């Protein structure tokens, strides 16, 4: 029996010698695949959309031509504006109210008098047309953008494509002062040559000269997809993107959607999910032991007292958001009918969003950072295009569901990121908080001055930070 058992044992041992390593190899391979799948970067689904009127044509191919566009005006347009301004009614402000109750109507009458008697819309149209404008049809609607290239490119010079996206209540016009600093830095006493851009500034659909979506549901993810399609249509395979306000969320979604296309993401406002137990603990500890949770002295200076700066001040400045995120068409119809109401509604944001202390000034501090021509040109872009209602709807589309449950909060941002933190921004986001979402922060700058409308208010500071960021990315 022993003799008979020995060959069988030898046979089993031979099988085990083959099966055990094979099984181990198989299990090891499965483990490697599982680990690799866990390391795979999650992205937002690109999807597709149709925002034109009616049903999407089944067979008709979309017109992909890039069409030159020019802003125009007419005597009838200007006369209608003047007629409406002349019939405006005003309510006297409370004594000593300054801008605490909103736009002070005494100062509003001065602004409107300038608008009626001195502001030259035809001249401003010429200024707007100094850069090349275009339109193209994407997902059923016409998308407006300006595309500015350097006038001279030295031999061997790399020119980086840069998409810059505005927010509300701004427009593509916000970038008019920063564009020459980015496209021709040497002419403006910025260091020669190593970082030069060609700049593309689109109007968000529903803003200015971009057609408004005709269907419900147009959010920042849809805008991100359209702007990727725009850059692809212009022939770019890789590009930098930059944004503040809604532009920040749109460009962040672009980085989440197609990270292989976005070489770098630069933001002057950061959106993060603040509703978590960890964040609450961080806020409480930050007031006493900031170093323990990664906050710097400058973070503490900008954030505390927390209830005042990040709760009360934010509530005071965000009443418009609740209106626009719920019933935008109701308030919007009045603004679309009254140029004076529209100016008050928009320009009030350029006061306190530029500097919170302007709340105490009778003129809202508006002319300390901008000219009336600049401010009224931005208002006119909304007026002549009747786009205030569609721009307000963008809030409804983005806040119709709990943002914390959206896919955008579950997908990290892995592309190289630069953050310019301006001290008068509505809310401060420390690097320690931002890095939970933005996994590859290359530069984080505490800007010395400036607020929400960075490109409009402090174009030189913003241009220098964008150039610094891109220089770092190109060295990686």
Phi, psi and omega per residue, in radians:
X1 nan -0.696 3.128
X2 -1.094 -0.743 3.132
X3 -1.107 -0.724 3.131
X4 -1.195 -0.599 -3.095
X5 -1.225 -0.546 -3.049
X6 -1.067 -0.794 3.103
X7 -1.080 -0.651 3.139
X8 -1.134 -0.765 3.130
X9 -1.064 -0.724 3.131
X10 -1.100 -0.674 -3.140
X11 -1.136 -0.782 3.133
X12 -1.126 -0.685 -3.124
X13 -1.152 -0.610 3.081
X14 -1.135 -0.728 3.108
X15 -1.105 -0.764 3.135
X16 -1.091 -0.629 -3.136
X17 -1.089 -0.479 3.111
X18 -1.575 -0.783 -3.014
X19 -1.224 -0.732 -3.066
X20 -1.097 -0.879 3.094
X21 -1.082 -0.636 -3.141
X22 -1.118 -0.764 3.121
X23 -1.119 -0.741 3.133
X24 -1.089 -0.730 3.129
X25 -1.105 -0.720 3.130
X26 -1.123 -0.808 3.121
X27 -1.114 -0.692 3.113
X28 -1.104 -0.723 3.117
X29 -1.100 -0.729 3.113
X30 -1.098 -0.684 3.137
X31 -1.136 -0.752 3.114
X32 -1.078 -0.789 3.132
X33 -1.066 -0.704 -3.140
X34 -1.141 -0.755 3.124
X35 -1.136 -0.709 3.130
X36 -1.125 -0.688 3.141
X37 -1.147 -0.600 3.112
X38 -1.216 -0.532 -3.137
X39 -1.400 -0.269 -3.106
X40 -1.115 2.306 -3.080
X41 -1.275 2.191 3.066
X42 -1.285 2.529 3.114
X43 -2.297 2.806 3.008
X44 -1.300 2.476 3.079
X45 -1.153 2.316 -3.118
X46 -1.202 -0.896 3.123
X47 1.139 -2.766 3.119
X48 -2.745 2.978 -3.110
X49 -2.752 2.899 3.053
X50 -2.476 2.078 -3.060
X51 -2.106 0.127 3.101
X52 -1.323 3.100 3.139
X53 -1.336 2.364 3.101
X54 1.301 -2.855 -3.125
X55 -1.329 2.633 3.094
X56 -1.217 2.241 3.101
X57 -1.050 2.342 -3.047
X58 -1.329 -0.671 -3.019
X59 -1.905 -0.416 -3.050
X60 -1.205 2.237 3.123
X61 -1.440 2.421 -3.104
X62 -1.185 2.452 3.088
X63 -1.259 1.924 -3.070
X64 -1.701 0.203 -3.132
X65 -1.163 2.553 2.979
X66 -1.655 2.001 -3.018
X67 -1.854 2.220 3.045
X68 -1.008 2.529 -3.073
X69 -2.408 2.537 3.093
X70 -2.395 2.418 3.086
X71 -1.364 2.360 -3.117
X72 -2.280 2.817 3.036
X73 -2.452 -3.130 -3.107
X74 -2.669 2.844 3.076
X75 -1.045 -0.696 -3.105
X76 -1.091 -0.717 -3.141
X77 -1.098 -0.775 -3.125
X78 -1.233 -0.703 3.124
X79 -1.124 -0.707 3.098
X80 -1.080 -0.749 3.088
X81 -1.030 -0.841 -3.111
X82 -1.106 -0.673 -3.140
X83 -1.099 -0.760 3.138
X84 -1.194 -0.704 3.105
X85 -1.069 -0.733 -3.102
X86 -1.117 -0.414 -3.085
X87 -1.740 0.191 -3.093
X88 -1.200 2.578 3.050
X89 -2.012 2.533 -3.093
X90 -2.206 2.572 3.016
X91 -1.863 2.203 -3.122
X92 -1.036 2.475 3.119
X93 -1.327 2.805 2.997
X94 -1.179 2.587 -3.130
X95 -1.103 2.279 3.116
X96 1.246 0.286 -3.058
X97 -1.326 -0.430 -3.050
X98 0.868 -2.178 3.112
X99 -1.903 0.285 -3.090
X100 -1.191 -0.423 -3.141
X101 -1.820 0.173 -3.046
X102 1.962 -2.777 -3.063
X103 -1.168 2.124 -3.136
X104 -1.168 2.123 -3.000
X105 -1.238 -0.397 3.044
X106 -1.136 -0.796 3.109
X107 -1.239 -0.584 3.113
X108 -1.018 -0.706 3.129
X109 -1.108 -0.601 3.081
X110 -1.182 -0.736 3.108
X111 -1.098 -0.773 -3.114
X112 -1.178 -0.635 3.081
X113 -1.086 -0.713 3.075
X114 -1.124 -0.764 -3.138
X115 -1.026 -0.765 -3.071
X116 -1.278 -0.680 -2.935
X117 -1.919 -0.360 -3.060
X118 -2.173 -0.550 -3.127
X119 -1.106 2.271 -3.079
X120 -1.940 1.674 -3.093
X121 -1.131 -0.627 3.133
X122 -1.083 -0.708 3.109
X123 -1.130 -0.707 -3.136
X124 -1.197 -0.565 3.059
X125 -1.092 -0.704 3.081
X126 -1.079 -0.713 3.111
X127 -1.135 -0.746 3.121
X128 -1.073 -0.616 -3.093
X129 -1.463 0.068 -3.123
X130 -1.230 -0.379 3.039
X131 -1.777 2.639 -3.122
X132 -1.207 2.197 3.106
X133 -1.845 2.591 3.131
X134 -2.515 2.838 2.955
X135 -2.375 2.606 3.018
X136 -2.602 2.673 -3.088
X137 -1.658 2.136 3.127
X138 -2.336 2.199 3.132
X139 0.946 0.638 2.991
X140 1.596 -0.043 3.126
X141 -2.263 2.708 -3.130
X142 -1.455 2.191 -3.125
X143 -1.836 2.181 3.128
X144 -1.685 2.489 3.054
X145 -2.753 2.755 2.950
X146 -1.895 2.578 -3.095
X147 -2.371 1.915 -3.039
X148 -2.026 2.162 3.126
X149 -1.903 2.712 3.058
X150 -1.047 2.483 -3.135
X151 -1.265 -0.451 3.139
X152 -2.477 2.290 3.135
X153 -2.112 1.927 3.102
X154 -1.057 2.683 -3.139
X155 -1.032 2.276 3.111
X156 1.511 -0.078 -3.128
X157 -1.345 2.259 3.050
X158 -1.500 2.292 3.076
X159 -1.935 2.145 -3.065
X160 -1.688 2.212 3.055
X161 -1.230 2.339 -3.108
X162 -2.327 2.060 3.059
X163 -1.640 2.168 3.138
X164 -2.047 2.231 -3.037
X165 -2.102 2.259 -3.102
X166 -1.427 -3.023 3.076
X167 -2.411 -2.744 3.121
X168 -1.900 2.421 -0.013
X169 -1.689 0.872 3.119
X170 -1.677 -2.855 -3.101
X171 -2.874 3.110 3.080
X172 -1.000 -0.420 -3.115
X173 -1.132 -0.405 3.085
X174 -0.936 -0.482 -3.009
X175 -1.648 0.056 -3.042
X176 -1.127 -0.515 -3.131
X177 -1.501 -0.405 -3.119
X178 -1.565 -0.423 -3.077
X179 -0.975 -0.879 -3.139
X180 -1.108 -0.493 3.110
X181 -1.211 -0.449 -3.125
X182 -1.640 -0.606 -3.089
X183 -1.526 -0.485 -3.122
X184 -2.459 1.122 -3.026
X185 -1.058 -0.618 -3.084
X186 -1.095 -0.548 3.132
X187 -1.266 -0.217 -3.061
X188 -2.131 0.555 3.037
X189 1.066 0.461 2.976
X190 -1.759 2.669 -3.016
X191 -0.932 2.423 -3.057
X192 -1.075 2.279 2.591
X193 1.235 -0.566 -2.974
X194 -1.204 -0.448 3.093
X195 -2.330 1.887 3.129
X196 -2.278 2.496 -3.047
X197 -2.140 2.707 2.723
X198 -1.886 2.335 -2.911
X199 -1.949 2.296 3.075
X200 -2.049 2.104 -3.140
X201 -2.114 1.752 3.096
X202 -1.502 2.778 2.927
X203 -1.605 2.259 3.074
X204 -1.002 2.377 3.087
X205 -0.886 2.270 -3.069
X206 1.649 -0.055 3.104
X207 -2.042 2.333 3.029
X208 0.973 -2.208 -2.996
X209 -1.649 0.168 2.946
X210 -1.582 2.319 -3.109
X211 -1.052 2.507 3.112
X212 -1.346 2.485 3.041
X213 -1.046 2.480 3.112
X214 -1.677 -0.148 -3.108
X215 -1.996 2.744 3.080
X216 -1.292 2.699 2.975
X217 1.774 0.089 -3.090
X218 -1.332 1.892 -3.085
X219 -2.097 -2.967 -3.081
X220 -1.152 -0.524 3.118
X221 -1.173 -0.716 3.087
X222 -1.118 -0.726 3.109
X223 -1.111 -0.704 3.121
X224 -1.056 -0.766 -3.141
X225 -1.119 -0.741 -3.140
X226 -1.107 -0.692 -3.125
X227 -1.277 -0.523 2.976
X228 -1.102 -0.770 3.123
X229 -1.103 -0.660 3.098
X230 -1.077 -0.830 -3.115
X231 -1.145 -0.648 3.083
X232 -1.129 -0.700 3.130
X233 -1.143 -0.517 3.096
X234 -1.425 -0.052 3.050
X235 1.662 0.207 -3.119
X236 -1.678 2.295 3.089
X237 -1.746 -0.489 3.070
X238 -2.356 2.539 -3.095
X239 -2.862 2.780 3.016
X240 -1.611 2.649 3.107
X241 -2.305 2.583 -3.094
X242 -2.513 2.486 3.127
X243 -2.877 2.777 2.974
X244 -2.354 2.876 -3.125
X245 0.939 -2.355 3.117
X246 -1.044 -0.547 3.106
X247 -1.028 -0.562 3.091
X248 -1.120 -0.813 -3.120
X249 -1.205 -0.672 3.136
X250 -1.121 -0.833 -3.112
X251 -1.217 -0.566 3.036
X252 -1.102 -0.751 3.072
X253 -1.084 -0.620 3.084
X254 -1.077 -0.719 3.126
X255 -1.201 -0.568 3.102
X256 -1.312 -0.515 -3.026
X257 -1.423 -0.880 -3.111
X258 -2.341 1.262 -3.091
X259 -1.059 -0.433 3.137
X260 -1.225 -0.322 3.127
X261 -1.587 -0.515 -3.037
X262 -1.591 1.883 3.138
X263 -1.221 -0.576 -3.135
X264 -2.878 2.611 -3.108
X265 -2.102 2.100 3.117
X266 -2.039 2.260 -3.058
X267 -2.239 2.515 2.949
X268 -1.989 0.238 2.928
X269 -2.678 2.360 -3.084
X270 -2.054 2.195 3.044
X271 -1.669 2.190 3.061
X272 -2.379 2.788 3.088
X273 -1.437 1.981 -3.078
X274 -1.710 -0.064 -3.054
X275 -1.600 1.428 3.079
X276 -2.667 2.707 3.133
X277 -1.092 -0.692 3.129
X278 -1.059 -0.684 3.135
X279 -1.189 -0.674 3.108
X280 -1.096 -0.751 3.112
X281 -1.115 -0.715 3.120
X282 -1.049 -0.737 3.125
X283 -1.103 -0.751 -3.111
X284 -1.184 -0.779 -3.137
X285 -1.206 -0.564 -3.074
X286 -1.044 -0.490 -3.133
X287 -1.275 -0.346 -3.040
X288 -2.071 -0.780 -3.134
X289 -2.274 1.140 -3.053
X290 -1.013 -0.610 -3.120
X291 -1.073 -0.464 -3.109
X292 -1.182 -0.492 -3.104
X293 -1.991 0.255 3.016
X294 1.502 0.224 3.105
X295 -1.518 2.474 3.092
X296 -1.604 2.980 3.074
X297 -1.044 -0.660 3.139
X298 -1.184 -0.655 3.054
X299 -1.016 -0.820 -3.116
X300 -1.077 -0.752 -3.126
X301 -1.074 -0.641 -3.085
X302 -1.470 -0.375 -3.011
X303 -1.758 -0.482 -3.003
X304 -1.983 2.596 0.040
X305 -1.149 2.226 -2.938
X306 -1.102 -0.789 -3.118
X307 -1.063 -0.696 -3.128
X308 -1.198 -0.883 -2.990
X309 -1.423 -0.581 -3.016
X310 -1.931 -0.068 3.090
X311 -2.125 -1.135 -3.065
X312 -1.116 -0.837 -3.135
X313 -1.083 -0.681 -3.119
X314 -1.218 -0.674 3.079
X315 -1.090 -0.732 -3.140
X316 -1.069 -0.613 -3.050
X317 -1.641 0.023 -3.015
X318 -2.102 0.295 3.085
X319 -1.057 -0.674 3.112
X320 -0.990 -0.645 -3.065
X321 -1.092 -0.709 -3.124
X322 -1.147 -0.706 3.101
X323 -1.091 -0.855 -3.044
X324 -1.273 -0.430 3.124
X325 -1.480 -0.099 -3.109
X326 -2.129 -1.024 -3.076
X327 -2.291 1.113 -3.052
X328 -1.081 -0.615 -3.052
X329 -1.182 -0.499 -3.102
X330 -1.172 -0.953 3.107
X331 -1.209 -0.614 -3.066
X332 -1.111 -0.590 -3.080
X333 -1.141 -0.595 3.086
X334 -1.204 -0.719 3.141
X335 -1.178 -0.604 -3.137
X336 -1.260 -0.329 -3.117
X337 -1.681 -0.396 -3.045
X338 -2.114 1.943 3.109
X339 -1.101 -0.592 3.140
X340 -1.203 -0.741 3.076
X341 -1.093 -0.712 3.127
X342 -1.091 -0.790 -3.132
X343 -1.082 -0.771 3.140
X344 -1.083 -0.764 -3.076
X345 -1.130 -0.762 -3.098
X346 -1.356 -0.838 -3.009
X347 -1.208 -0.460 3.063
X348 -0.997 -0.602 3.130
X349 -1.211 -0.566 3.133
X350 -1.314 -0.136 3.049
X351 -1.492 -1.302 -3.005
X352 -1.296 -0.371 3.085
X353 -1.384 -0.290 3.054
X354 -1.460 -0.719 3.114
X355 -2.735 2.115 -3.082
X356 -1.059 -0.508 -3.121
X357 -1.234 -0.263 3.128
X358 -1.139 -0.237 3.071
X359 -0.977 -0.527 -3.052
X360 -1.563 -0.018 -3.089
X361 -1.706 2.452 -3.136
X362 -1.109 -0.504 3.122
X363 -1.786 0.169 3.129
X364 1.145 0.167 3.135
X365 1.138 0.234 -3.000
X366 -1.050 -0.744 -3.045
X367 -1.486 0.054 3.080
X368 -1.397 -0.368 -3.126
X369 -2.109 -0.360 -3.090
X370 -2.346 2.800 2.977
X371 -1.622 2.727 3.089
X372 -1.094 -0.571 3.085
X373 -1.071 -0.757 3.132
X374 -1.130 -0.814 -3.104
X375 -1.117 -0.777 -3.089
X376 -1.269 -0.484 3.055
X377 -1.110 -0.739 3.089
X378 -1.101 -0.721 3.091
X379 -1.090 -0.730 -3.109
X380 -1.112 -0.561 3.096
X381 -1.060 -0.693 3.067
X382 -1.242 -0.669 -3.056
X383 -1.196 -0.900 -3.019
X384 -1.253 -0.353 3.125
X385 -1.731 -0.037 -3.082
X386 0.879 0.765 -2.995
X387 -1.830 0.114 -3.096
X388 -1.128 -0.713 -3.110
X389 -1.140 -0.833 -3.112
X390 -1.163 -0.548 3.085
X391 -1.209 -0.631 3.112
X392 -1.212 -0.566 3.128
X393 -1.074 -0.415 -3.130
X394 -1.021 -0.546 3.085
X395 -1.204 -0.767 3.116
X396 -1.003 -0.786 -3.088
X397 -1.177 -0.571 -3.078
X398 -1.564 -0.323 -3.129
X399 -1.999 0.231 -3.125
X400 -1.233 -0.344 3.065
X401 -2.206 2.839 3.132
X402 -1.079 1.972 -3.102
X403 -1.027 -0.530 -3.104
X404 -1.145 -0.363 -3.130
X405 -1.647 -0.093 -3.083
X406 -1.246 2.701 3.138
X407 -1.072 -0.495 -3.097
X408 -1.070 -0.491 3.134
X409 -1.451 -0.248 -3.120
X410 -1.719 -0.051 -3.128
X411 -1.950 2.083 3.127
X412 -1.264 2.855 3.103
X413 -1.886 2.003 -3.021
X414 -1.886 -0.139 3.129
X415 -1.281 2.708 3.077
X416 -0.961 2.300 -3.028
X417 -2.214 2.417 3.023
X418 -2.090 2.375 -3.125
X419 -2.162 2.187 3.046
X420 -1.875 1.897 -3.081
X421 -1.668 1.831 -3.133
X422 -1.517 2.419 -2.971
X423 -1.160 -0.462 -3.116
X424 -1.713 0.236 3.072
X425 -1.084 2.694 -3.065
X426 -1.001 -0.649 3.098
X427 -2.529 2.510 -3.134
X428 -1.694 2.327 3.079
X429 -2.021 1.900 3.128
X430 -1.151 2.706 3.091
X431 -1.008 -0.661 -3.124
X432 -1.045 -0.537 3.092
X433 -1.481 -0.718 -3.078
X434 -1.083 -0.609 -3.035
X435 -1.215 -0.194 3.052
X436 -1.172 -0.566 3.112
X437 -1.752 -0.726 -3.075
X438 -1.686 1.804 -2.937
X439 -1.427 -0.160 -3.039
X440 -2.434 1.122 3.142
X441 -1.371 1.992 -3.098
X442 -1.542 -0.727 3.083
X443 -2.364 2.494 3.030
X444 -2.408 2.011 -3.020
X445 -2.043 2.229 2.961
X446 -1.466 1.814 -3.080
X447 -1.276 2.509 -3.028
X448 -1.273 -0.429 -3.127
X449 -2.809 2.891 3.094
X450 1.988 2.804 -3.091
X451 -2.245 -2.446 -2.947
X452 -1.192 -0.674 -3.070
X453 -1.669 1.128 -2.934
X454 -1.016 -0.835 -3.093
X455 -1.146 -0.556 -3.119
X456 -1.378 -0.661 -3.029
X457 -1.607 -0.793 -3.077
X458 -2.244 1.114 -3.054
X459 -1.073 -0.628 -3.099
X460 -1.188 -0.772 3.108
X461 -1.059 -0.779 -3.129
X462 -1.157 -0.737 3.131
X463 -1.061 -0.742 3.137
X464 -1.104 -0.666 -3.124
X465 -1.257 -0.660 3.089
X466 -1.095 -0.787 -3.136
X467 -1.106 -0.735 3.111
X468 -1.058 -0.753 3.139
X469 -1.109 -0.855 -3.101
X470 -1.130 -0.665 3.087
X471 -1.017 -0.754 3.129
X472 -1.131 -0.752 -3.128
X473 -1.100 -0.733 -3.109
X474 -1.191 -0.335 3.119
X475 -1.533 -0.193 -3.104
X476 -1.144 nan nan
